[in-house]
Amino acid sequence: MEKEISSSDEEFTGDNFEDTSSIKVPKLLIDQIIGQDHAVKVVKKAASQRRHVMMIGTPGTGKSMLAKAMAELLPKEELQDILAYPNPEDNNNPKIRTVPAGKGREIVMAHKMEARKKIQSRNMLMMFLIFGIVMYSFYVGQLLWGIIAAIMMLILTRQFMPREEALIPKLLVNNFEKEHAPYIDATGTHAGALLGDVRHDPFQSGGLETPAHERVESGDIHKAHKGVLFIDEINTLRIESQQSLLTAIQEKEFPITGQSERSSGALVKTEPVPCDFIMVAAGNLDAMEKMHPALRSRIKGYGYEIYMRDSMEDTPENRKHLVRFVAQEVMRDGHIPDFDKSAVAEVIREARRRAGRKGHLTLKLRDLGGLVRVAGDIAHAEGAKITTGSHVLAAKKMARSIEQQLADNYLERRKDYQLFSKTGTAVGKVNGLAVMGSDSGIVLPIMAEVTPPQSQSEGRVIATGMLKDIAKEAVLNVSAVLKKITGKDIIKQDIHIQFVGTYEGVEGDSASISIATAVISALENIPIDQSVAMTGSLSVRGDVLPVGGVTYKIEAAAQAGIKKIIIPKSNADDVLIEDIYKDKVEIIPVTTISEVIEHSLVGSKKDKILKKLRDLTDMKFNVAVSESDSISSPTSSS
């Protein structure tokens, strides 16, 4: 069912190597990005033309890395420093000046040196004056009055003499010795950090106040001047911040003022501060719905929108890219040993598993990089000079997600309380399979019972278990074909369907064949083999349609002690279970509900229902892939 990858299999990489130390890693980040060829082309164009970009896709597919790579492509020679100067005409309106990168530091240092010289000269003059007054009063016999006069002169001088420090400009943006254009990650920042702010001054008078230009703090939009401003989950920004961001993008300059109305900084507003940045906005699909429409329109009208791929084809060339990815992760970490061929092979095998799609490799490389680092940590702890395949296998057990740990806890709890059976037979009870999160399977017991109708007008289908929209629709779709399948008038009876132990709710339609099997069993009083578990969506014509997460569902069933697992035949090539489960379960691919009944129901009474089902499913038609069944949890995404 699946192609094994071993250290002697040269085809899996398309290249020959001993360990990742011999793999050449590109210097530029743009050349290190894997599997996002379209996005790379767009980013290169956007960088050359200074266009804004919006990236939408699954977390961990390389959005922030693309933004960093974009900053590397921008010309360094265009960088500027930004200075804030005191305004003698209006203290609360500091002046702004831009100079070439590196010059701002020189200007501030020159002003500091000049101020220091003036202070030293003034202090020397004051010391001679005070010394002269004290000596004169001593000779005339009025020493006490001379000391008092010296103190008064010192106080008056400090109060009324101009302070040279107040004239030193403040360096708001410093690009001294920057190798690349700035890359600023403004994800999750509040308004002051994003747009700039003015510090509160408790001493607002009496000569003790801090000059207004000294209290000005630049925002991320100003630090990203001539560079890249990256904001992930942009829809989480307050609507006011998004409007200000839109203004900054349009005008390419934005004055800094106090963000708190109660602060003394609210009185201060600088001249417009340059912020000519390239905006890279990112997020999931829901980011577009909650994003300020004018801001999105600005990006869309003057830039590019990119949908990030979450998988790539499983080809020798792409497997070779994954070898380089492992080498890149080892180099970036700097504390883990290099990976040999067996270790890389296991990482690629896991990339196949996590793709959840036949003939593909996952591009959720952040999660895959986590596996690489855990495997390297295990090897480092053992004092190994090379990370091997056994270290990666150990890492897969150690680096389990919260959903996987919760799923294991669910299985143990359900075993203890016998919420599902793995031996014997039962009428109206079936072992369904579900996915928790994105990488964890779980056994989902489903029960059905037929009773006289509660309503005198008609029977009803009553489903419990905190079902969400897609799951409710799946139940209705199944109930709509039950009469045709069984030949019985179900209007004259109620059908109760219970999803057992689903306290957090059920979403998806991959329990459709499980529901249909349980209800048919209850209607016809035919037992179901409890050593069987199943997953699959059901069409209105009785076809079993493909679902997601079959690998994780099969592993969960095997871990629970289930012997046979029924899956859609369309998903057969998606199965990439771990070696430890291969001898524990029998996988049965099916195409119609009649095959499901044949492999799950027991007894001679099933022959009659099988004939009806085969007659119903003689005509076949193709339907698009349906969503997988999932159990919501505090850590799972909706």
C-alpha positions as CSV (number, residue, x, y, z in Angstrom):
1,M,0.0,0.0,0.0
2,E,2.9,2.3,0.6
3,K,6.5,2.6,-0.6
4,E,9.0,2.1,2.1
5,I,11.9,4.5,2.4
6,S,15.2,3.1,3.6
7,S,18.7,4.5,3.9
8,S,19.7,2.4,0.9
9,D,17.0,3.8,-1.3
10,E,18.7,6.4,-3.5
11,E,15.4,7.4,-5.2
12,F,14.0,9.1,-2.1
13,T,16.4,12.0,-2.4
14,G,17.5,12.1,-5.9
15,D,21.0,12.7,-4.7
16,N,23.7,10.7,-2.9
17,F,25.1,12.0,0.4
18,E,26.4,10.6,3.7
19,D,25.0,13.2,6.0
20,T,23.6,16.8,5.9
21,S,27.0,18.4,6.5
22,S,27.7,17.8,2.8
23,I,24.5,19.5,1.7
24,K,25.0,23.1,0.4
25,V,22.6,25.6,1.9
26,P,21.9,28.8,-0.1
27,K,23.0,32.1,1.4
28,L,19.8,34.0,0.5
29,L,16.6,33.2,2.3
30,I,14.6,33.4,-0.9
31,D,16.6,30.5,-2.3
32,Q,16.0,28.5,0.9
33,I,12.2,28.5,0.6
34,I,10.8,25.1,-0.4
35,G,7.7,24.2,-2.3
36,Q,6.3,27.8,-2.8
37,D,7.6,28.5,-6.3
38,H,4.7,30.8,-7.2
39,A,5.0,32.7,-4.0
40,V,8.8,33.1,-4.6
41,K,8.2,34.5,-8.1
42,V,5.6,37.0,-6.8
43,V,7.8,38.2,-3.9
44,K,10.7,38.8,-6.3
45,K,8.5,40.9,-8.5
46,A,7.0,42.7,-5.6
47,A,10.5,43.5,-4.2
48,S,11.7,44.9,-7.5
49,Q,8.6,47.1,-8.0
50,R,8.0,47.9,-4.3
51,R,4.5,46.3,-4.2
52,H,2.5,45.3,-1.1
53,V,1.8,41.6,-0.6
54,M,-0.9,39.7,1.3
55,M,-0.2,36.0,2.0
56,I,-3.0,33.7,3.1
57,G,-2.6,30.1,4.2
58,T,-2.0,27.5,6.9
59,P,0.4,28.5,9.7
60,G,3.9,27.2,9.3
61,T,4.0,27.3,5.5
62,G,6.7,30.0,5.3
63,K,4.9,33.4,5.3
64,S,7.3,35.1,7.7
65,M,10.3,33.6,5.9
66,L,9.1,35.0,2.6
67,A,8.7,38.4,4.2
68,K,12.3,38.2,5.6
69,A,13.5,37.1,2.2
70,M,11.8,40.1,0.6
71,A,13.8,42.5,2.8
72,E,17.0,40.9,1.6
73,L,16.1,41.7,-2.0
74,L,15.6,45.4,-1.4
75,P,18.5,47.8,-2.1
76,K,20.6,48.6,1.0
77,E,21.8,52.0,-0.5
78,E,18.3,53.5,-0.2
79,L,18.2,53.3,3.6
80,Q,17.8,56.4,5.7
81,D,18.2,57.5,9.3
82,I,15.4,59.7,10.8
83,L,16.1,62.4,13.4
84,A,13.8,64.4,15.7
85,Y,14.9,68.1,16.4
86,P,13.5,70.5,19.0
87,N,11.3,73.2,17.5
88,P,12.1,76.6,19.0
89,E,8.8,78.1,17.6
90,D,6.6,75.3,19.1
91,N,8.0,72.9,21.6
92,N,5.2,70.4,21.1
93,N,5.8,70.1,17.4
94,P,9.3,68.6,17.0
95,K,10.9,68.8,13.6
96,I,11.9,65.7,11.5
97,R,14.9,65.3,9.3
98,T,16.1,62.4,7.2
99,V,19.7,61.7,6.3
100,P,21.5,58.8,4.6
101,A,22.0,55.6,6.6
102,G,24.8,56.0,9.2
103,K,24.8,59.8,9.1
104,G,22.2,60.2,11.9
105,R,24.6,58.6,14.4
106,E,27.4,60.9,13.3
107,I,25.1,64.0,13.7
108,V,24.0,63.0,17.2
109,M,27.6,62.3,18.3
110,A,28.7,65.7,16.9
111,H,25.9,67.5,18.8
112,K,26.8,65.6,22.0
113,M,30.5,66.6,21.7
114,E,29.6,70.2,21.1
115,A,27.2,70.2,24.0
116,R,29.8,68.6,26.2
117,K,32.4,71.3,25.3
118,K,29.9,74.1,26.1
119,I,29.0,72.5,29.4
120,Q,32.7,72.2,30.3
121,S,33.3,75.8,29.4
122,R,30.3,77.1,31.4
123,N,31.3,75.0,34.4
124,M,34.8,76.3,34.4
125,L,33.5,79.9,34.2
126,M,31.1,79.3,37.1
127,M,33.8,77.6,39.2
128,F,36.1,80.7,38.8
129,L,33.2,83.1,39.6
130,I,32.2,81.2,42.7
131,F,35.8,80.9,43.8
132,G,36.3,84.7,43.3
133,I,33.2,85.6,45.3
134,V,34.2,83.3,48.2
135,M,37.8,84.7,48.3
136,Y,36.6,88.3,48.1
137,S,34.1,87.7,51.0
138,F,36.8,86.1,53.0
139,Y,39.1,89.2,52.6
140,V,36.3,91.6,53.6
141,G,35.3,89.5,56.5
142,Q,31.9,88.5,55.1
143,L,32.5,84.8,54.3
144,L,29.0,83.6,55.2
145,W,27.4,86.1,52.9
146,G,29.9,85.2,50.2
147,I,28.9,81.5,50.4
148,I,25.2,82.3,50.3
149,A,25.8,84.5,47.2
150,A,27.7,81.7,45.5
151,I,24.9,79.2,46.2
152,M,22.3,81.6,44.9
153,M,24.3,82.2,41.7
154,L,24.6,78.4,41.2
155,I,20.9,77.9,41.6
156,L,19.9,80.8,39.3
157,T,22.4,79.6,36.7
158,R,21.0,76.1,36.6
159,Q,17.5,77.5,36.4
160,F,17.8,80.1,33.7
161,M,20.9,79.1,31.7
162,P,20.0,77.2,28.5
163,R,20.5,73.4,28.7
164,E,22.7,72.3,25.9
165,E,21.4,68.7,26.2
166,A,18.0,69.9,25.2
167,L,19.3,70.9,21.8
168,I,20.7,67.4,20.9
169,P,18.5,65.7,18.3
170,K,17.1,62.3,18.9
171,L,17.8,59.4,16.5
172,L,14.4,57.9,15.9
173,V,15.5,55.3,13.2
174,N,19.1,54.1,13.0
175,N,20.3,52.0,10.0
176,F,24.0,52.3,10.9
177,E,25.9,49.3,9.3
178,K,22.7,47.5,8.4
179,E,23.5,44.7,5.9
180,H,19.9,44.5,4.5
181,A,16.8,46.7,4.4
182,P,14.9,46.5,7.7
183,Y,12.5,43.7,8.4
184,I,10.1,44.6,11.1
185,D,7.6,42.0,12.5
186,A,4.7,44.0,13.9
187,T,2.5,41.0,14.6
188,G,0.3,41.6,17.7
189,T,1.6,45.1,18.4
190,H,-0.5,47.7,20.1
191,A,-1.1,51.1,18.5
192,G,1.8,52.9,20.2
193,A,4.3,50.3,19.2
194,L,3.0,50.2,15.6
195,L,2.4,53.9,14.9
196,G,4.8,55.5,17.3
197,D,4.1,57.2,20.7
198,V,5.2,60.0,23.0
199,R,6.3,59.1,26.5
200,H,4.5,60.7,29.5
201,D,6.4,63.4,31.3
202,P,5.5,63.8,35.0
203,F,7.6,67.1,35.2
204,Q,5.9,69.3,32.7
205,S,7.2,72.7,34.0
206,G,9.7,74.3,36.3
207,G,12.6,73.7,34.0
208,L,12.6,70.0,34.9
209,E,10.5,68.9,31.9
210,T,12.0,66.6,29.3
211,P,12.1,68.2,25.8
212,A,9.3,67.0,23.6
213,H,11.5,65.6,20.9
214,E,13.3,63.5,23.5
215,R,10.1,61.8,24.4
216,V,9.1,60.9,20.9
217,E,9.4,57.1,20.2
218,S,9.2,55.8,16.6
219,G,6.7,53.1,15.7
220,D,7.3,49.9,13.7
221,I,6.0,51.6,10.5
222,H,8.8,54.2,10.8
223,K,11.5,51.6,11.7
224,A,10.4,49.7,8.5
225,H,11.1,52.8,6.3
226,K,12.6,51.6,3.0
227,G,12.2,48.0,4.2
228,V,9.4,45.4,5.0
229,L,6.7,45.6,7.6
230,F,5.3,42.1,8.3
231,I,2.0,41.7,10.2
232,D,0.6,38.2,10.7
233,E,-3.0,37.7,11.7
234,I,-3.7,41.3,10.5
235,N,-7.4,41.0,11.3
236,T,-6.5,41.0,15.0
237,L,-5.4,44.7,14.7
238,R,-7.9,47.2,16.1
239,I,-9.9,48.9,13.3
240,E,-8.5,52.3,14.3
241,S,-4.9,50.9,13.9
242,Q,-5.9,49.4,10.5
243,Q,-7.2,52.8,9.4
244,S,-4.0,54.6,10.5
245,L,-2.0,51.9,8.7
246,L,-3.9,52.6,5.5
247,T,-3.1,56.3,5.8
248,A,0.6,55.5,6.4
249,I,0.6,53.3,3.3
250,Q,-1.0,55.9,1.1
251,E,0.9,59.0,2.3
252,K,4.2,57.1,3.0
253,E,4.6,59.3,6.1
254,F,2.8,59.4,9.4
255,P,3.3,61.9,12.3
256,I,4.0,60.6,15.8
257,T,1.7,61.6,18.6
258,G,0.7,60.3,22.0
259,Q,-1.6,57.3,21.8
260,S,-3.0,57.9,25.2
261,E,-5.4,60.9,25.6
262,R,-4.7,61.1,29.3
263,S,-0.9,61.4,28.9
264,S,1.0,64.6,28.5
265,G,2.2,63.1,25.2
266,A,-1.2,63.8,23.7
267,L,-0.1,67.5,23.4
268,V,2.9,66.5,21.2
269,K,2.7,65.9,17.5
270,T,5.8,65.7,15.3
271,E,6.1,66.8,11.7
272,P,5.2,63.9,9.3
273,V,7.8,61.0,9.8
274,P,8.7,59.1,6.6
275,C,7.4,55.5,6.5
276,D,7.9,54.3,3.0
277,F,7.6,50.5,3.7
278,I,6.4,47.5,1.8
279,M,3.5,46.0,3.6
280,V,3.4,42.2,3.9
281,A,0.1,41.1,5.5
282,A,-0.5,37.5,6.4
283,G,-3.2,35.3,8.0
284,N,-5.6,32.4,7.6
285,L,-8.6,32.5,5.4
286,D,-10.7,34.2,8.0
287,A,-8.2,37.1,8.0
288,M,-9.8,38.4,4.7
289,E,-13.3,38.5,6.2
290,K,-12.3,40.5,9.3
291,M,-9.7,42.7,7.6
292,H,-10.5,46.4,7.0
293,P,-11.9,46.4,3.4
294,A,-10.1,49.6,2.4
295,L,-6.8,48.2,3.6
296,R,-7.3,45.0,1.7
297,S,-8.4,47.0,-1.3
298,R,-5.2,49.0,-1.1
299,I,-3.0,45.9,-1.0
300,K,-5.0,44.2,-3.7
301,G,-5.0,47.2,-6.0
302,Y,-1.3,48.1,-5.6
303,G,0.2,44.7,-4.9
304,Y,-0.3,40.9,-5.0
305,E,-2.3,38.3,-3.1
306,I,-0.8,34.9,-2.6
307,Y,-2.4,31.6,-1.3
308,M,0.3,29.5,0.3
309,R,0.4,25.8,-0.6
310,D,0.4,23.3,2.3
311,S,1.7,20.4,0.3
312,M,3.8,19.6,-2.8
313,E,4.1,16.6,-5.1
314,D,6.2,13.7,-3.9
315,T,8.9,13.7,-6.6
316,P,12.6,13.0,-6.5
317,E,13.3,16.7,-7.0
318,N,11.0,17.7,-4.1
319,R,12.4,15.0,-1.8
320,K,15.8,16.5,-2.6
321,H,14.5,19.9,-1.5
322,L,13.4,18.3,1.8
323,V,17.0,17.0,2.3
324,R,18.2,20.6,2.0
325,F,15.5,21.7,4.4
326,V,16.8,19.3,7.1
327,A,20.3,20.7,6.4
328,Q,19.0,24.2,6.8
329,E,17.3,23.4,10.1
330,V,20.5,21.9,11.5
331,M,22.5,24.9,10.4
332,R,20.0,27.4,11.9
333,D,19.8,25.6,15.2
334,G,23.6,25.3,15.6
335,H,23.4,22.9,18.5
336,I,22.3,19.6,17.0
337,P,24.3,17.0,15.1
338,D,23.9,16.5,11.3
339,F,21.4,14.0,10.0
340,D,22.4,10.8,8.2
341,K,20.5,9.3,5.3
342,S,18.3,7.1,7.5
343,A,17.3,10.1,9.6
344,V,16.5,12.2,6.6
345,A,14.5,9.2,5.2
346,E,12.3,9.1,8.3
347,V,11.8,12.9,8.1
348,I,10.6,12.6,4.5
349,R,8.4,9.7,5.4
350,E,6.8,11.8,8.1
351,A,6.4,14.6,5.5
352,R,4.4,12.1,3.5
353,R,2.2,11.2,6.5
354,R,1.5,14.7,7.4
355,A,0.5,15.7,3.9
356,G,-2.7,13.7,4.3
357,R,-2.8,13.3,0.5
358,K,-1.5,10.6,-1.7
359,G,1.6,11.5,-3.7
360,H,2.3,14.6,-1.7
361,L,4.7,16.0,0.9
362,T,3.7,18.4,3.6
363,L,4.8,22.1,3.4
364,K,3.9,22.8,7.0
365,L,7.6,23.0,7.5
366,R,7.6,24.7,10.9
367,D,6.1,21.6,12.5
368,L,8.4,19.4,10.5
369,G,11.4,21.5,11.7
370,G,10.2,20.9,15.3
371,L,10.6,17.2,14.7
372,V,14.1,17.8,13.3
373,R,15.1,19.7,16.4
374,V,13.7,17.2,18.8
375,A,15.5,14.4,17.0
376,G,18.7,16.4,17.1
377,D,18.2,17.1,20.9
378,I,17.9,13.4,21.5
379,A,21.0,12.7,19.6
380,H,22.9,15.5,21.4
381,A,21.8,14.2,24.8
382,E,23.2,10.8,23.9
383,G,26.5,12.3,22.8
384,A,26.0,11.0,19.3
385,K,27.9,12.8,16.5
386,I,25.2,12.0,13.9
387,T,21.5,12.0,14.2
388,T,20.1,8.6,12.9
389,G,16.7,7.3,12.0
390,S,16.2,5.8,15.4
391,H,16.5,9.3,16.9
392,V,13.8,10.6,14.6
393,L,11.5,7.7,15.5
394,A,12.1,8.5,19.2
395,A,11.4,12.1,18.5
396,K,8.0,11.3,17.0
397,K,7.0,9.6,20.2
398,M,8.4,12.4,22.4
399,A,7.2,15.4,20.3
400,R,3.6,14.6,20.3
401,S,1.1,17.5,19.9
402,I,-1.4,18.4,22.6
403,E,-4.1,16.9,20.4
404,Q,-2.2,13.6,20.3
405,Q,-1.8,13.5,24.0
406,L,-5.5,14.3,24.5
407,A,-6.4,11.6,22.0
408,D,-4.4,9.0,23.9
409,N,-6.0,10.2,27.1
410,Y,-9.5,9.8,25.5
411,L,-8.6,6.3,24.4
412,E,-7.5,5.3,27.9
413,R,-10.5,6.8,29.5
414,R,-12.9,5.1,27.0
415,K,-11.2,1.8,27.6
416,D,-11.5,2.1,31.3
417,Y,-15.2,2.9,31.2
418,Q,-15.9,0.6,28.2
419,L,-17.4,3.3,26.1
420,F,-16.6,1.3,23.0
421,S,-16.2,-2.4,22.4
422,K,-13.5,-4.2,20.4
423,T,-14.9,-7.8,20.6
424,G,-18.2,-9.4,20.2
425,T,-21.3,-8.1,18.4
426,A,-24.0,-5.5,19.2
427,V,-27.1,-4.2,17.5
428,G,-27.1,-0.4,16.6
429,K,-23.6,0.2,17.9
430,V,-20.6,1.0,15.7
431,N,-17.0,2.2,16.2
432,G,-16.6,5.3,14.1
433,L,-13.3,7.2,13.7
434,A,-12.6,10.9,14.0
435,V,-9.7,13.4,14.0
436,M,-8.8,15.6,16.9
437,G,-6.9,18.7,15.8
438,S,-5.0,18.0,12.6
439,D,-2.8,15.0,13.5
440,S,-4.6,12.8,16.0
441,G,-7.1,10.1,15.6
442,I,-9.7,8.9,18.0
443,V,-12.4,6.1,18.2
444,L,-15.9,7.7,18.1
445,P,-18.6,5.2,19.3
446,I,-22.0,5.8,17.7
447,M,-25.2,4.2,18.8
448,A,-28.6,4.1,17.1
449,E,-32.0,3.1,18.5
450,V,-35.5,2.9,16.9
451,T,-38.5,3.8,19.0
452,P,-42.2,4.7,18.4
453,P,-42.7,8.3,17.4
454,Q,-43.1,11.0,20.0
455,S,-45.1,13.1,17.5
456,Q,-48.4,11.8,16.2
457,S,-47.8,13.5,12.8
458,E,-44.5,12.0,11.8
459,G,-41.3,10.3,13.1
460,R,-38.0,12.2,13.6
461,V,-34.3,11.7,13.4
462,I,-32.9,12.8,16.8
463,A,-29.1,13.1,17.0
464,T,-27.2,14.0,20.2
465,G,-23.5,14.8,20.9
466,M,-23.2,18.5,20.4
467,L,-23.2,18.2,16.6
468,K,-22.1,21.2,14.6
469,D,-23.3,22.3,11.2
470,I,-21.6,19.8,8.8
471,A,-22.2,16.9,11.2
472,K,-25.9,17.8,11.4
473,E,-26.2,17.9,7.6
474,A,-24.5,14.5,7.4
475,V,-27.1,13.0,9.7
476,L,-29.9,14.5,7.6
477,N,-28.3,13.2,4.4
478,V,-28.0,9.7,5.8
479,S,-31.6,9.8,7.1
480,A,-32.9,10.9,3.7
481,V,-31.7,7.6,2.1
482,L,-32.5,5.2,4.9
483,K,-36.0,4.5,3.7
484,K,-34.7,3.7,0.2
485,I,-32.0,1.5,1.6
486,T,-34.2,-0.5,4.1
487,G,-37.5,-0.3,2.4
488,K,-39.2,0.6,5.6
489,D,-41.5,3.5,6.4
490,I,-39.3,5.4,8.9
491,I,-41.8,8.2,9.1
492,K,-43.8,6.1,11.6
493,Q,-40.9,5.8,14.0
494,D,-38.2,7.9,15.7
495,I,-34.5,7.2,15.1
496,H,-32.2,8.2,17.9
497,I,-28.5,8.6,17.0
498,Q,-26.0,9.2,19.8
499,F,-22.3,10.2,19.4
500,V,-21.0,8.8,22.7
501,G,-18.6,10.9,24.9
502,T,-18.3,13.9,22.5
503,Y,-18.4,16.5,25.1
504,E,-16.6,19.1,23.0
505,G,-18.7,18.6,19.9
506,V,-18.5,16.9,16.5
507,E,-17.9,18.5,13.1
508,G,-17.5,16.9,9.7
509,D,-19.3,14.2,7.7
510,S,-16.8,11.4,7.7
511,A,-19.0,9.5,10.2
512,S,-21.7,9.1,7.5
513,I,-21.1,5.4,6.9
514,S,-20.9,4.8,10.6
515,I,-24.3,6.5,11.2
516,A,-25.9,4.6,8.3
517,T,-24.5,1.2,9.5
518,A,-25.7,1.8,13.1
519,V,-29.2,2.9,11.9
520,I,-29.5,0.0,9.5
521,S,-28.5,-2.4,12.2
522,A,-31.1,-1.0,14.6
523,L,-33.9,-1.0,12.0
524,E,-33.2,-4.5,10.8
525,N,-32.0,-5.9,14.2
526,I,-28.8,-7.2,12.7
527,P,-25.7,-7.2,14.9
528,I,-22.5,-5.3,14.1
529,D,-19.0,-6.8,14.5
530,Q,-17.4,-4.7,17.3
531,S,-13.9,-5.6,16.1
532,V,-14.5,-3.3,13.1
533,A,-14.1,0.5,13.0
534,M,-15.0,2.6,10.0
535,T,-14.7,6.1,8.5
536,G,-16.1,7.5,5.3
537,S,-18.6,9.9,3.8
538,L,-21.8,8.6,2.2
539,S,-23.4,10.0,-0.9
540,V,-27.2,10.0,-1.5
541,R,-26.7,7.1,-3.9
542,G,-24.8,5.0,-1.4
543,D,-21.2,5.6,-2.7
544,V,-18.5,5.9,0.0
545,L,-16.6,9.1,-0.6
546,P,-13.0,10.0,0.5
547,V,-12.3,11.8,3.8
548,G,-9.3,13.3,5.5
549,G,-7.0,12.0,8.3
550,V,-7.3,8.3,7.5
551,T,-3.7,7.6,8.6
552,Y,-4.3,9.0,12.1
553,K,-7.7,7.4,12.4
554,I,-6.3,3.9,11.5
555,E,-3.4,4.4,14.1
556,A,-5.9,5.3,16.8
557,A,-8.1,2.3,16.0
558,A,-5.0,0.0,16.1
559,Q,-3.9,1.5,19.4
560,A,-7.4,0.9,20.8
561,G,-7.3,-2.8,19.8
562,I,-9.6,-2.7,16.8
563,K,-8.7,-5.4,14.3
564,K,-10.4,-4.3,11.1
565,I,-10.8,-0.8,9.7
566,I,-13.1,0.1,6.8
567,I,-12.0,3.2,4.8
568,P,-13.0,4.7,1.4
569,K,-11.1,3.0,-1.5
570,S,-10.2,6.5,-2.7
571,N,-8.1,7.0,0.4
572,A,-6.2,3.7,0.1
573,D,-3.1,5.4,-1.2
574,D,-3.2,8.0,1.6
575,V,-2.5,5.4,4.3
576,L,1.0,5.8,5.7
577,I,0.7,4.2,9.1
578,E,3.7,3.5,11.4
579,D,5.4,0.1,11.1
580,I,4.3,-0.9,14.6
581,Y,0.6,-0.8,13.6
582,K,0.9,-2.7,10.3
583,D,0.5,-6.2,11.7
584,K,-2.2,-5.2,14.2
585,V,-4.9,-4.2,11.8
586,E,-6.5,-5.2,8.5
587,I,-7.5,-2.3,6.3
588,I,-10.5,-2.8,4.1
589,P,-11.1,-0.3,1.3
590,V,-14.7,0.0,0.1
591,T,-16.6,1.9,-2.6
592,T,-20.3,1.5,-1.6
593,I,-22.4,1.1,1.5
594,S,-23.2,-2.5,0.6
595,E,-19.5,-3.3,1.0
596,V,-19.5,-1.6,4.4
597,I,-22.5,-3.7,5.5
598,E,-20.9,-6.9,4.1
599,H,-17.8,-6.4,6.2
600,S,-19.4,-5.0,9.4
601,L,-22.8,-6.8,9.9
602,V,-22.9,-10.4,11.0
603,G,-25.5,-13.2,10.6
604,S,-27.6,-14.6,7.9
605,K,-30.2,-11.7,8.0
606,K,-27.7,-9.3,6.4
607,D,-28.1,-11.1,3.0
608,K,-31.5,-9.6,2.4
609,I,-30.4,-6.0,3.1
610,L,-27.2,-6.6,1.0
611,K,-29.3,-7.4,-2.1
612,K,-31.3,-4.1,-1.6
613,L,-28.1,-2.1,-1.2
614,R,-26.4,-3.6,-4.2
615,D,-29.4,-2.8,-6.3
616,L,-29.3,0.8,-5.0
617,T,-25.6,1.3,-5.7
618,D,-25.4,-0.2,-9.2
619,M,-25.2,3.3,-10.7
620,K,-22.0,5.1,-9.8
621,F,-21.0,8.8,-10.0
622,N,-18.1,10.8,-8.8
623,V,-18.4,13.4,-6.0
624,A,-15.8,15.8,-4.7
625,V,-13.7,15.0,-1.6
626,S,-15.6,15.8,1.6
627,E,-14.4,17.3,4.8
628,S,-13.1,15.0,7.5
629,D,-14.9,14.4,10.8
630,S,-13.3,16.2,13.7
631,I,-13.8,16.5,17.4
632,S,-13.4,20.1,18.7
633,S,-11.1,20.6,21.7
634,P,-9.6,23.6,23.5
635,T,-6.5,23.3,21.3
636,S,-8.0,22.3,18.0
637,S,-8.8,24.8,15.2
638,S,-12.3,25.2,14.0
